[in-house]
Amino acid sequence: MIDFRYHLVSIIAVFLALAIGIVLGSTELQGNTIDVLRTSSNLLKNELDQSNAQRNTAQAQLQNDQAFLAKAEPRLLANELTGDRVVLVTEPGASSVVISNVQQAAKQAGATVTGEVAIQPKFNDLSGTNQASLSQINSDLSSTDGTPLATPSDDQTLNQQQAAQLIGTAILATSTAAETAGISTADATTLLAAYAQAGYITITPAVTDRATLAVIVTPDTAPSDGQNDPGTQVLLAIAQELAGESAATVVVGSTAGSSPAGSPIAALRASSVASLVSTVDNADSIIGQVSTIWALADQLRGEKPNSYGISGASAVSPVPLPVPSATPTVTPTPHPPKTGKGDKSVKTK
């Protein structure tokens, strides 16, 4: 039988072994661990320094590229839309920077910006009461102007589509020759005022100088419910109608508002309306602004609409037309008369 003294010695031995292990782990083994951690830290710091250097180089290159594009933009846009008229239609939440930059790009291209029709949040309200009010305005204006209302492609946005059709007749024409046709300026002013007074739109006074080209500016942020957002569904109806009332229509957005999968531009690109209008998802950049003008010019030349930008687009930008090269004219140079050593004439005495 093992006595108590043996148990006591065993217990003491166990605790002594634990104590020795703790001491060894906190002294000799600790040094090795710290060395390993220090080496790992140095490696990570070096990688971070390299990443920061690459980032700084990329930022410097981006700044250089932006500076170059800012100087090149007038040449890239020169004479692209000479004599044309452009109207902007802006959605609630559209970026003021995108709006002003697109206006400036259109002017650099030689176009006249007739003004802006700003869609108000009330226009995107699909509730029954609002739909009834909008339907009544549409019906009254259609009867007054003699404009048959369009057959809706979506019953949910029926009234918004028909309102967009009527607004389109007041601000757009399919060709320069048709700018003076259609409803009169007075009737167009009355029509737009009806929607403005009801809180559906705001307008600039000169917008009834009808344009042939339209640029629709989408919200600067994507809606939380994606393509099911009422504003997105209304946008599709507006784009469809303005495409039919104009010679060319482009829908643009900012990089932040167009990148998410549920953005208005993403929803438009996935719909049948994509065959009617071009889209540019980075109109907050100089490249996007140039693409907007080139896309309008392409459609005027009979090219099909396309999607441009960086997020789900078919191309970075439209392909510009080649600049015709001038054939150099060579003017023959007359040979000078031979003199001096080259003179072989015989002198007579």
Protein Blocks (a to p, Z undefined) as FASTA:
>chain_A
ZZfklmmmmmmmmmmmmmmmmmmmmmmmmmmmmmmmmmmmmmmmmmmmmmmmmmmmmmmm
mmmmmmmmmmmmmmmmgoklgoiacdddddehiafklmmmmmmmmmmnopacfbdcdddf
klmpcbfklmmmmmmmmmmmmmmnopacdddfbfklmmmmmmmmmmmmmmgcfbfklmmg
cjdfklmmmmmmmmmmnopaccdfklmmccfbdcddddfbdcfklmmlmklmmmmmmmmm
mmmmpmbdcddddfklmmpmkbmklmmmmmmklmmpccdfklmbmklmmmmmmmmmmmmn
opacddedjeopabfbdcdddddddddddddddddddehjllcbdcdZZ
